[in-house]
Amino acid sequence: MSYEEKGTWSFLVVAIVTYGVYLWLVLSQLAAGTPVDQADYAIPMLWTIGGAIVLGIVGRILIEIITPSESRRADVRDKQIDRAGEQVGNSLVVIASIGALVLAMLQVHWFWIANAIYLGFVLSAVLASLAKLAMYRRGVPAW
């Protein structure tokens, strides 16, 4: 498994776990009866985003310590897979942005707007990672 593929696995796991932590923190407030307009979501969102960055770095370091790669340089295939995977994932950022724009136009509470954007980023990361992992297994499609 290449260095880049290991990093993709790490990124996928970190994205899912940190968003799960965020959902647990926010949904537990809502389940306790806190109204949406009083829910503390900004601080947990910032902490989980920051935590994802730190865990991503630490995860890659730990993976390299446990299973060192022969090379840390991305080859042509790694670059093609990265580019194609990011294109697939970016589609969800656009969709989430349009969704957030519609929510803003409808003057929906900013809690929902912020969460739509954050969900878009997480789904983008997950979709891009899954697309890259599929390409590592099946090859880069000739679009």
FIMARDO-286688 format. One record per atom (N, C-alpha, C, CB): x, z, y; residue in three letters. Coordinates in steps of 0.02 Angstrom, whole numbers, plus 50000, padded with zeros to 5 digits. Glycine has a CB too. Layout:
# FIMARDO-286688
XZYALA;...
This chain:
# FIMARDO-286688
500435000049941MET;500005000050000MET;500455000050062MET;499515006250000MET;500294995550108SER;500724994950167SER;500615000750216SER;500584988250202SER;501075001350261TYR;501035006450313TYR;500395005650354TYR;501645006050360TYR;500224999450371GLU;499634998150412GLU;498994999750373GLU;499624990950435GLU;498984998250309GLU;498384999750269GLU;498295007350263GLU;498444996550200GLU;498835010950254LYS;498785018250251LYS;498515021050317LYS;499475021350236LYS;498745018150372GLY;498495020250438GLY;497755018850446GLY;498895016850492GLY;497525013350418THR;496825011550421THR;496405016650383THR;496705004550394THR;496635018550324TRP;496285023650286TRP;496245030150324TRP;496625024750218TRP;496795032150354SER;496825038250393SER;496325037950452SER;497535039550419SER;496325032350487PHE;495885031350545PHE;495155031750524PHE;496025024650579PHE;494985028850467LEU;494295028950441LEU;494075036050426LEU;494245024650378LEU;494475039750391VAL;494305046650372VAL;494245050950434VAL;494825049550324VAL;494715050450480VAL;494695054450541VAL;494075052950582VAL;495335053250583VAL;493905046650589ALA;493315044750629ALA;492675047750600ALA;493245037050632ALA;492605047450534ILE;492005050050501ILE;491985057650506ILE;491985047850428ILE;492535060950492VAL;492555068250491VAL;492445071150561VAL;493225070750464VAL;492775068450611THR;492705071250678THR;492005070050706THR;493235068350725THR;491705064250691TYR;491025063050714TYR;490535067650677TYR;490815055650704TYR;490675068950613GLY;490265073750576GLY;490295080650607GLY;490495074050504GLY;490885082750628VAL;490955089250661VAL;490555089250727VAL;491705090850676VAL;490605083850765TYR;490225083350827TYR;489475083850814TYR;490385076650863TYR;489235080150765LEU;488525080450749LEU;488305087450728LEU;488355075550693LEU;488725090750689TRP;488565097550668TRP;488515102250728TRP;489095100150618TRP;488985101550775LEU;488985105950834LEU;488375104650877LEU;489615104750875LEU;488195098450887VAL;487635096850932VAL;486955097750897VAL;487695089750957VAL;486905095450836LEU;486255096050801LEU;486075103250785LEU;486275092050737LEU;486585107450776SER;486425114550765SER;486125117650828SER;487065118450745SER;486325115350886GLN;486015117750948GLN;485285115450952GLN;486405115251010GLN;485185109050938LEU;484505106250942LEU;484045109350890LEU;484515098650933LEU;484315110750830ALA;483925113850777ALA;483735121050796ALA;484315113850711ALA;484155124150836ALA;484015131050858ALA;483505131250915ALA;484665134350881ALA;483275125350937GLY;482755125150988GLY;482995123851058GLY;482395131550988GLY;483635122351066THR;483905120751133THR;483625113951154THR;484685120751133THR;483325113651213PRO;483075107051237PRO;483665102251249PRO;482665107951302PRO;483535095751241VAL;484045090651248VAL;484385091151316VAL;483755083751238VAL;483995092451369ASP;484295092651436ASP;484725098851447ASP;483745092351488ASP;484715103551401GLN;485135109451407GLN;485675109851352GLN;484715115751405GLN;485675105051308ALA;486155105051253ALA;486865103951280ALA;485985099551201ALA;487325107851253ASP;488025107151272ASP;488335101951226ASP;488405114051267ASP;488385095751250TYR;488655090351210TYR;489315087751237TYR;488145084751205TYR;489425088451302ALA;490015085551333ALA;490665088751307ALA;489975086151409ALA;490675095251306ILE;491285098751282ILE;491425097351208ILE;491215106451293ILE;490925097851164PRO;491055096051094PRO;491275088651087PRO;490445097251052PRO;490985084251128MET;491175077251124MET;491905076351143MET;490725072951169MET;492105079451198LEU;492795078851220LEU;493285081951169LEU;492895082351289LEU;493095087651141TRP;493525090851092TRP;493595086751028TRP;493265097751076TRP;493035083851006THR;493085079950944THR;493455073350955THR;492385078550916THR;493385070351014ILE;493765064351029ILE;494515065951032ILE;493535061151096ILE;494685071351068GLY;495385073551071GLY;495645075551002GLY;495455079451119GLY;495215078950963GLY;495405080850896GLY;495525074850851GLY;494875085250865GLY;495125069650861ALA;495215063550822ALA;495895060350837ALA;494645058550836ALA;496085060450900ILE;496735057650919ILE;497295061550886ILE;496815057750996ILE;497265068150891VAL;497785072350862VAL;497795071750786VAL;497685079750882VAL;497195072050755LEU;497165071350682LEU;497405064550658LEU;496455072650657LEU;497275059350697GLY;497515052750679GLY;498275052450677GLY;497255047550728GLY;498585055450726ILE;499315055650729ILE;499595059850672ILE;499555058450796ILE;499325065850663VAL;499565070350611VAL;499435067250542VAL;499215077250617VAL;498855064150533GLY;498685061050470GLY;499185055650449GLY;497995058050472GLY;499355051450498ARG;499845046050482ARG;500525049050465ARG;499915041250542ARG;500725054250500ILE;501365057450486ILE;501355060450415ILE;501525062850538ILE;500815063950399LEU;500765067050332LEU;500755061850277LEU;500145071450328LEU;500395056450288ILE;500365051150237ILE;501065048350225ILE;499885045650258ILE;501445047350279GLU;502115044650272GLU;502585049650239GLU;502395042550340GLU;502485056050250ILE;502895061050216ILE;502745061150142ILE;502785068050247ILE;502095060850125ILE;501885061350055ILE;502035054950016ILE;501135062950051ILE;501875049250046THR;501985042750013THR;502325038050062THR;501315039649988THR;502985038450068PRO;503335034250116PRO;503255026750102PRO;504075035950116PRO;503195022950156SER;503155015750151SER;503845012750150SER;502735012750209SER;503905006850120GLU;504545003350120GLU;504735001150190GLU;504524997350072GLU;504234999150228SER;504364996750296SER;503794998950341SER;504444989150298SER;503955000450404ARG;503445002250452ARG;503274996550498ARG;503675008250493ARG;503584990850487ARG;503464984950529ARG;502874981050501ARG;504104980450532ARG;502434979150546ALA;501854975050525ALA;502084967850515ALA;501284975450578ALA;501884964950459ASP;502044957950448ASP;501474953550475ASP;502154956550372ASP;501524947150464VAL;501024942450490VAL;500334943950462VAL;501214935150473VAL;500294945450398ARG;499654947050367ARG;499344953350398ARG;499734948050292ARG;499744958550408ASP;499494964650440ASP;499214963150509ASP;500054969850445ASP;499554959050546LYS;499324957350614LYS;498684953350612LYS;499874953350652LYS;498624948750565GLN;498004944850559GLN;497424949350539GLN;498094939250507GLN;497544953750492ILE;497024958350470ILE;496814962950527ILE;497264962550410ILE;497304965450565ASP;497144969850621ASP;496714966250673ASP;497784972550653ASP;496914960250690ARG;496544956450740ARG;495834954850717ARG;496924949850756ARG;495764952550656ALA;495104950850630ALA;494664957150623ALA;495164947350562ALA;494954962550599GLY;494574968750592GLY;494334971550659GLY;494994974050557GLY;494774971150709GLU;494574973450776GLU;494034969150806GLU;495184973650822GLU;494044962650793GLN;493514958250817GLN;492844960150786GLN;493674950950802GLN;492854961750722VAL;492234963850689VAL;491994970450718VAL;492354964550613VAL;492444975250726GLY;492254981750753GLY;492024981550825GLY;492824986550747GLY;492324977250864ASN;492134976950935ASN;491424974650946ASN;492604972350972ASN;491144971250897SER;490444969150904SER;489984975250912SER;490224965050842SER;490144980750879LEU;489734986750886LEU;489834990150954LEU;489884991550830LEU;490414989550983VAL;490514992251050VAL;490064988551099VAL;491264991751072VAL;490024982051092VAL;489594978051135VAL;488864979851125VAL;489694970551122VAL;488654980451063ILE;487954982251048ILE;487794989151076ILE;487824982150972ILE;488244994051067ALA;488125000751094ALA;488105000651170ALA;488665005551069ALA;488524996551200SER;488524996151274SER;487864993251299SER;489104991751297SER;487614988251265ILE;486964985451285ILE;486424990651275ILE;486814978951243ILE;486454994251220GLY;485964999551207GLY;485995004951261GLY;486085002651139GLY;486595006951280ALA;486665012051332ALA;486415009451399ALA;487405014251338ALA;486545003051413LEU;486304999951474LEU;485534999951477LEU;486564992751480LEU;485224998351421VAL;484494998451417VAL;484235005551426VAL;484244995551350VAL;484555010351394LEU;484355017351403LEU;484415019551476LEU;484775021951358LEU;484945017451509ALA;485035019151580ALA;484485015951622ALA;485725016951604ALA;484325009651607MET;483795006251645MET;483115009651635MET;483754998951624MET;483015012351576LEU;482395015951562LEU;482415023151587LEU;482255015951487LEU;482965024951617GLN;483085031651646GLN;483005037251593GLN;482605032851703GLN;483265035751534VAL;483275040751481VAL;483805045951497VAL;483405037351411VAL;483705051951474HIS;484185057351488HIS;484895055351467HIS;483985063851451HIS;485385057151508TRP;486075055151495TRP;486355057651429TRP;486515057551551TRP;486055062851400PHE;486245065051333PHE;486215059251284PHE;485795070951310PHE;485665055551286TRP;485555050051240TRP;486025044151256TRP;484825047751242TRP;486145043051320ILE;486595037551339ILE;487305038951315ILE;486595036751416ILE;487545045051327ALA;488215046951305ALA;488275046651229ALA;488395053951330ALA;487765048851195ASN;487785048851122ASN;487735041851093ASN;487235053151093ASN;487375037351127ALA;487355030351105ALA;488035027151111ALA;486835026351146ALA;488385028551165ILE;489055025851175ILE;489545028651123ILE;489315027251246ILE;489515035251114TYR;489965038451065TYR;489835035850995TYR;489895046051067TYR;489195035250976LEU;489025032550910LEU;489285025350903LEU;488265032650900LEU;489245021450957GLY;489505014650955GLY;490255014550942GLY;489355011151020GLY;490615019050974PHE;491345019350963PHE;491495021250891PHE;491665024351012PHE;491135026150865VAL;491255028450796VAL;491085022950746VAL;490855034850781VAL;490495019850755LEU;490305014550709LEU;490785008650714LEU;489595012250724LEU;491035007350773SER;491525002050782SER;492155003550743SER;491695001050857SER;492395009750747ALA;492995011850711ALA;492885011350635ALA;493195018950730ALA;492295013550612VAL;492145013350541VAL;492095006150517VAL;491495017150526VAL;491715001950553LEU;491634994950533LEU;492294991250534LEU;491124991550578LEU;492694992250586ALA;493354988950591ALA;493794991150533ALA;493694990450659ALA;493794997550518SER;494215000050462SER;493984997150396SER;494185007650460SER;493324997150384LEU;493074994350321LEU;493224986950315LEU;492314995550316LEU;493154983350371ALA;493314976150369ALA;494054975050354ALA;493134972850437ALA;494494979050385LYS;495214978350372LYS;495374979950299LYS;495614983050419LYS;495074985350274LEU;495214987250204LEU;494964981850156LEU;494884993950187LEU;494394978850171ALA;494144973350130ALA;494624967450132ALA;493444971150152ALA;494894966050192MET;495374960450198MET;496024961850163MET;495504959050271MET;496234968250160TYR;496834969850122TYR;496724968450048TYR;497034977250133TYR;496124969450024ARG;495974968349953ARG;495814961049937ARG;495394972749932ARG;495444957649981ARG;495184950949966ARG;495524945350005ARG;494454950649979ARG;495924947150054GLY;496254942050095GLY;495894940850160GLY;496304935650056GLY;496244937750206VAL;495974936350272VAL;495534930150267VAL;496554935350325VAL;494914930450293PRO;494484924550289PRO;494744919050335PRO;493764926450307PRO;494634912950316ALA;494824907150357ALA;494214905250399ALA;495074901150314ALA;494154908250458TRP;493574906950502TRP;493704900750539TRP;493444912750550TRP;
